[in-house]
């Protein structure tokens, strides 16, 4: 038991250090934060962003949603109902973000880029929002700041949903009863989280999050999985019964939030930005395939 506890604590610190390391790579490198540059520089940033979009798509479809459906099904197996309750909970998470975002924008009285339609009307692909992007391209500003998609509120919700999911990932490690299982899950999560936090950091930079808040976001996100491990260790040591149903419901709300962010923020931003469409799709596929391969190994 003492050895198992040492393995769990080692996993806790390993997750914390690696997540911080990969999260701060885009923050510290001027390449990712440059406000202007050559055409090659802007293209590389755009393709990296597309790669991150593929990563988030895979995380949504192959990781977060399946984990939630598995957990909620286990908790609801004794209920005699044909109502799709698991899907309803996930839809609630989706609508919570949608309603909150509309309320925030309405209260701020914003009718600018954050309220512009994510998908342009047919036959009007060169709308005012797109023209402003093209103007930025010609003036040397970076193209990956697409005015019609990125929202600081959506970036915060992306951070929040990923953070909540990270707590549950850490919890899975902390509740394991064998050191082999702890190591197996920890290695999978280490690789997974390194890619996720790198992509999250890029998205936060693109949303023009102030540097201080960006650092706070990365720090908090890095703490989430270790905190989940610590909670799991405490529960397993005290042999307490978890509120597994509450945990599953929270996972569902987080999954719904992530569906909203993935399909209404990340993918529209990448695919609606002008230029190199096939290359962007290729990098989205590369990001998705990498995460799919890691899920297969896990």
VEXZARO-489519 format. One record per residue (C-alpha): residue in one letter; x, y, z. Coordinates in steps of 0.05 Angstrom, whole numbers, padded with zeros to 5 digits. Layout:
BEGIN
R   type        X        Y        Z
R      a        X        Y        Z
...
//
This chain:
BEGIN
R   type        X        Y        Z
R      x    00000    00000    00000
R      x    00057    00048    00016
R      x    00088    00034   -00052
R      x    00021    00046   -00087
R      x    00015    00113   -00051
R      x    00086    00132   -00073
R      x    00068    00115   -00146
R      x    00005    00158   -00142
R      x    00043    00217   -00112
R      x    00097    00210   -00166
R      x    00042    00211   -00218
R      x    00014    00274   -00186
R      x    00079    00312   -00191
R      x    00095    00284   -00260
R      x    00029    00308   -00288
R      x    00038    00377   -00256
R      x    00108    00388   -00283
R      x    00095    00363   -00354
R      x    00030    00401   -00361
R      x    00063    00466   -00339
R      x    00122    00453   -00387
R      x    00079    00442   -00449
R      x    00029    00495   -00430
R      x    00082    00550   -00425
R      x    00118    00533   -00490
R      x    00071    00576   -00533
R      x    00069    00629   -00478
R      x    00145    00637   -00475
R      x    00161    00630   -00550
R      x    00156    00696   -00588
R      x    00138    00656   -00650
R      x    00068    00643   -00624
R      x    00056    00713   -00596
R      x    00083    00755   -00654
R      x    00033    00807   -00679
R      x    00063    00808   -00748
R      x    00108    00767   -00792
R      x    00121    00738   -00860
R      x    00070    00699   -00900
R      x    00105    00634   -00880
R      x    00100    00654   -00807
R      x    00025    00668   -00812
R      x    00013    00603   -00851
R      x    00051    00561   -00799
R      x    00011    00592   -00742
R      x   -00054    00578   -00780
R      x   -00035    00506   -00792
R      x   -00015    00496   -00719
R      x   -00083    00524   -00700
R      x   -00116    00474   -00747
R      x   -00076    00418   -00715
R      x   -00102    00441   -00647
R      x   -00173    00441   -00676
R      x   -00165    00368   -00696
R      x   -00139    00351   -00626
R      x   -00200    00382   -00593
R      x   -00247    00347   -00641
R      x   -00216    00280   -00624
R      x   -00217    00297   -00549
R      x   -00291    00313   -00555
R      x   -00313    00252   -00595
R      x   -00264    00198   -00572
R      x   -00248    00217   -00500
R      x   -00295    00264   -00463
R      x   -00362    00239   -00490
R      x   -00347    00164   -00487
R      x   -00320    00171   -00415
R      x   -00383    00208   -00394
R      x   -00431    00159   -00428
R      x   -00395    00100   -00396
R      x   -00399    00131   -00326
R      x   -00471    00155   -00331
R      x   -00494    00088   -00359
R      x   -00463    00053   -00300
R      x   -00499    00099   -00252
R      x   -00567    00094   -00287
R      x   -00567    00020   -00301
R      x   -00618    00007   -00245
R      x   -00667    00059   -00270
R      x   -00725    00035   -00311
R      x   -00733    00090   -00362
R      x   -00725    00094   -00437
R      x   -00715    00169   -00436
R      x   -00646    00189   -00463
R      x   -00626    00221   -00397
R      x   -00551    00217   -00410
R      x   -00559    00256   -00475
R      x   -00606    00305   -00442
R      x   -00554    00322   -00388
R      x   -00502    00334   -00442
R      x   -00552    00379   -00480
R      x   -00562    00419   -00415
R      x   -00487    00433   -00414
R      x   -00491    00457   -00486
R      x   -00549    00504   -00472
R      x   -00519    00530   -00408
R      x   -00459    00557   -00447
R      x   -00503    00582   -00504
R      x   -00549    00621   -00456
R      x   -00491    00648   -00414
R      x   -00454    00672   -00476
R      x   -00516    00707   -00503
R      x   -00529    00739   -00436
R      x   -00457    00764   -00430
R      x   -00459    00793   -00500
R      x   -00528    00825   -00489
R      x   -00507    00856   -00423
R      x   -00444    00885   -00455
R      x   -00485    00911   -00513
R      x   -00436    00881   -00563
R      x   -00457    00878   -00635
R      x   -00387    00870   -00663
R      x   -00344    00811   -00681
R      x   -00367    00765   -00626
R      x   -00439    00769   -00648
R      x   -00424    00762   -00722
R      x   -00450    00696   -00752
R      x   -00399    00641   -00751
R      x   -00422    00615   -00818
R      x   -00429    00669   -00871
R      x   -00493    00671   -00913
R      x   -00491    00636   -00980
R      x   -00462    00680   -01034
R      x   -00433    00729   -00984
R      x   -00367    00696   -00967
R      x   -00331    00763   -00972
R      x   -00370    00796   -00916
R      x   -00345    00855   -00875
R      x   -00316    00807   -00824
R      x   -00277    00770   -00877
R      x   -00254    00833   -00911
R      x   -00225    00857   -00845
R      x   -00186    00792   -00840
R      x   -00159    00801   -00910
R      x   -00141    00873   -00895
R      x   -00102    00849   -00835
R      x   -00066    00799   -00879
R      x   -00045    00853   -00928
R      x   -00023    00899   -00872
R      x    00022    00846   -00840
R      x   -00021    00828   -00780
R      x   -00029    00755   -00762
R      x   -00084    00719   -00799
R      x   -00099    00669   -00743
R      x   -00137    00723   -00704
R      x   -00202    00712   -00742
R      x   -00248    00767   -00719
R      x   -00312    00730   -00730
R      x   -00298    00668   -00686
R      x   -00253    00678   -00626
R      x   -00287    00701   -00563
R      x   -00255    00710   -00495
R      x   -00318    00681   -00463
R      x   -00314    00618   -00506
R      x   -00240    00611   -00490
R      x   -00257    00614   -00416
R      x   -00311    00560   -00425
R      x   -00262    00517   -00464
R      x   -00213    00524   -00406
R      x   -00268    00509   -00355
R      x   -00294    00446   -00390
R      x   -00224    00419   -00400
R      x   -00205    00434   -00328
R      x   -00266    00397   -00301
R      x   -00251    00337   -00346
R      x   -00179    00338   -00320
R      x   -00203    00332   -00248
R      x   -00240    00268   -00267
R      x   -00179    00241   -00303
R      x   -00137    00252   -00241
R      x   -00192    00221   -00199
R      x   -00187    00158   -00241
R      x   -00113    00152   -00223
R      x   -00123    00166   -00149
R      x   -00177    00113   -00141
R      x   -00137    00056   -00173
R      x   -00120   -00003   -00128
R      x   -00057   -00029   -00164
R      x    00007    00006   -00182
R      x    00009   -00024   -00252
R      x   -00059    00005   -00268
R      x   -00038    00073   -00239
R      x    00024    00074   -00285
R      x   -00016    00051   -00346
R      x   -00069    00106   -00338
R      x   -00018    00158   -00318
R      x    00026    00148   -00380
R      x   -00036    00154   -00425
R      x   -00059    00217   -00390
R      x    00011    00247   -00391
R      x    00015    00243   -00467
R      x   -00057    00264   -00476
R      x   -00053    00324   -00430
R      x    00013    00348   -00460
R      x   -00020    00356   -00528
R      x   -00085    00384   -00499
R      x   -00051    00438   -00456
R      x   -00006    00459   -00515
R      x   -00068    00466   -00559
R      x   -00106    00502   -00503
R      x   -00049    00551   -00495
R      x   -00049    00567   -00569
R      x   -00125    00579   -00568
R      x   -00119    00626   -00508
R      x   -00064    00666   -00543
R      x   -00107    00671   -00606
R      x   -00164    00699   -00563
R      x   -00120    00756   -00540
R      x   -00124    00735   -00467
R      x   -00079    00782   -00426
R      x   -00012    00751   -00408
R      x   -00027    00751   -00333
R      x   -00093    00715   -00343
R      x   -00061    00667   -00393
R      x   -00010    00647   -00340
R      x   -00065    00638   -00288
R      x   -00106    00595   -00336
R      x   -00046    00549   -00351
R      x   -00028    00544   -00277
R      x   -00100    00527   -00256
R      x   -00108    00477   -00313
R      x   -00042    00444   -00294
R      x   -00066    00436   -00222
R      x   -00132    00403   -00240
R      x   -00108    00331   -00253
R      x   -00061    00331   -00193
R      x   -00119    00356   -00151
R      x   -00162    00299   -00177
R      x   -00107    00249   -00159
R      x   -00103    00279   -00089
R      x   -00179    00274   -00080
R      x   -00177    00202   -00105
R      x   -00120    00184   -00057
R      x   -00159    00215    00002
R      x   -00222    00177   -00016
R      x   -00187    00111   -00026
R      x   -00147    00118    00038
R      x   -00209    00137    00078
R      x   -00251    00084    00041
R      x   -00308    00132    00031
R      x   -00365    00123   -00019
R      x   -00362    00174   -00075
R      x   -00421    00212   -00101
R      x   -00411    00177   -00168
R      x   -00477    00201   -00196
R      x   -00460    00273   -00181
R      x   -00392    00263   -00214
R      x   -00425    00232   -00276
R      x   -00474    00290   -00282
R      x   -00417    00341   -00277
R      x   -00380    00302   -00331
R      x   -00442    00307   -00375
R      x   -00447    00382   -00366
R      x   -00373    00388   -00383
R      x   -00383    00344   -00445
R      x   -00440    00388   -00469
R      x   -00397    00450   -00458
R      x   -00341    00419   -00499
R      x   -00389    00401   -00555
R      x   -00410    00474   -00560
R      x   -00338    00500   -00559
R      x   -00313    00448   -00610
R      x   -00368    00456   -00662
R      x   -00386    00530   -00654
R      x   -00318    00560   -00638
R      x   -00258    00519   -00657
R      x   -00278    00485   -00723
R      x   -00316    00545   -00753
R      x   -00257    00590   -00737
R      x   -00208    00545   -00773
R      x   -00251    00528   -00833
R      x   -00280    00598   -00845
R      x   -00212    00633   -00846
R      x   -00192    00647   -00918
R      x   -00137    00611   -00956
R      x   -00105    00542   -00959
R      x   -00169    00504   -00943
R      x   -00145    00434   -00963
R      x   -00081    00442   -00924
R      x   -00121    00464   -00863
R      x   -00166    00403   -00869
R      x   -00104    00360   -00873
R      x   -00075    00388   -00809
R      x   -00142    00380   -00774
R      x   -00140    00307   -00795
R      x   -00069    00300   -00770
R      x   -00088    00328   -00701
R      x   -00149    00283   -00699
R      x   -00110    00222   -00721
R      x   -00056    00233   -00669
R      x   -00107    00235   -00613
R      x   -00144    00176   -00642
R      x   -00079    00136   -00642
R      x   -00066    00154   -00570
R      x   -00137    00133   -00551
R      x   -00125    00067   -00587
R      x   -00060    00056   -00547
R      x   -00095    00076   -00482
//
